[in-house]
Amino acid sequence: MSLQALVFPDGRFLLRGETYRAALGRGGVRGDKSEGDGATPAGVLALRRVLYRADRGRAPSCAAPVEPLSPDDGWCDDPAHADYNRMVRLPHPGRHERLWREDAIYDVIGVLGWNDAPVVRGRGSAIFLHVARADFSPTDGCIALPETVLRHVLAAGLDAIEARA
């Protein structure tokens, strides 16, 4: 059975009648998402898999495949590179972000299905469901929840998020 959450531009995240606070992209929620605009893409974003820092916590319970991160994991956000919007091993020649971070925001990462089937260069990359900063400051386009809430919604069987503009 499919379990989909709704997220609204004001940061409300709704799942099974419960409302949680979420941090969204600094560029708002947009239907015309593009690389570097800081926007959370509008639409239905399937939960593809979940990555986590095994050195900082247990594997999340969820219906999606779960994999531990390693210090050499990254994500290519370089539209000119063949690996654009894909997980990569570091070092990597294209522009990328490191998934193994000093802060806690990537301790649990839900990889969301945005611009991945097929990948269109420049349409946006690295759209994740991840841990929110304590002050709920905006993301670069991701959806972020407090870690306890994130683990709760994953354990509930979340398989997609509909972001509404």
N, C-alpha and C positions, 0 to 999 in steps of 0.2 A: 504494500500500500504506500502510495506517494505521500510524503509529508513536506509541504512547502510553507516557507515563512514569507511574510510581506515586510518590506522596508520602505519607509517614506522619507522624503527629503528633510523632514524635521528631525530625523534620527529615531523615529519609533520603529521598533522591530517587533512584529507580531507573530506569535506561534502558539497555536492551540488555545486561543483566547487570552494568553498572557502577553503583556507588553513589556519590552525591555528597552533600555537606552542603548543606541549604537552610535559610533562615530562613522561618518561617511566622508567621501572625497571633498577636498577643499574647493573643487570646481562644481560642487552640487551633483545632482543626479541628472544625467543627460542621455538622450536617445542617440545623439550624434557623437559618441565618445571617440577621442583620438589620442594618440600617444602624447604624453606630457601635459595634457589639459587638467590633470588632477581630479577628473570627474569619475564618479561611480556610474557604470553603465546602467541605463534603464533596460529592463527586460527580465526574462527568466534565466537565472544563472544556476545551472546544475552543479551539485557538489561532486566533483570528479574523484578526489582522493583527499586524504588528510596526512599531513606531515607533522612531526613533533620532535622536540628536543628530549631524547631519552635521558640525558644527563640532568635534566631539570624537572622531570615528572613522568608519570606513567602514560602509557599509550591511551589516547582517548577511546571511549566506547562509541562506536558508530557503525552505520551500515556500509559506509564507503570503505574502500581499501585504505589501510593505515600503514605508513612507512616511517621509520626513524630518519631524521636528518643526520648528515655528517658535516664536519667543518668545511668540506670541499664543495658543498652544494650551493648553487646559485640559480638565478633566473635571468635569461637573456631578454633585455628590453631594448635591443638595438634593431630598429626596423631594417637596417641595411644588411644584417647578418642572417644567414640561413637558419640559425637556431632561434630566431625571434619568437618570443612568447612560449619558450620551452625551458624546462629545467635543464641546467648544464652543470658540468663539473668545473671547478676552478683550479688553476687559473683558466680564463677563457678570453679569447681575443676580442670578442664583441663587447659592447657596453652591457653591463649586467648589474644585478644587485646580489649581495651575499645573503643567503637565507639563515646562516648561522650567525646570529647577532649578539652583541653584548647586552642590549636591552631585552626585554621579555616579549616584545610584540609578536615575534615569530616562534615563540615556544610551542604554539599550536597553530597550524595553518590549514585551512580548508581551501584547496585549489578549486576555484570556481570556473565554470565553463563559459569563458568569454573569449571570443576571437580565437577559437582553437579548432574549429571544424567547419571550414578550413581556416588557417591562419591568414589574415589579410594584413600585409605590412602597413604599419602606421595606425591601425585601428585600436590599439591599446593592448597592454600586456600586464602580466603579474597582478591579476585581479583576484584577491584572496579574501577569505573570511579569517580574521586573525584577532589576536588579543589587543584590546584597546589600551591606550595610555590612560593613566589615572585621571587626567583632566579631560578626557574624551576629545582631545585636539583632533582636527581633521586628518584624514589619511591622504595618500596620493591617488586614491581612487578605490581603495578597498572598503570593505565593511568590517568594522571592528566592534567586539563585545568584550566585557570583562571576562577573564579566563573562566571563572566559575560558571557564568552564563553560557559561554561558548561550549564548554564541556557538557553542560546540561542540554543544550539544543542539539548537539551532535548525538548524545546518548538517546534523545527522544526519537531519533530516526530521520532527522532532517536530510532531505536529498536535493532540495532546490530552494532558492530565494528569488522572489520576484521583487525587483527594485522598481519602484514607481517614480516617475518624474513629477 
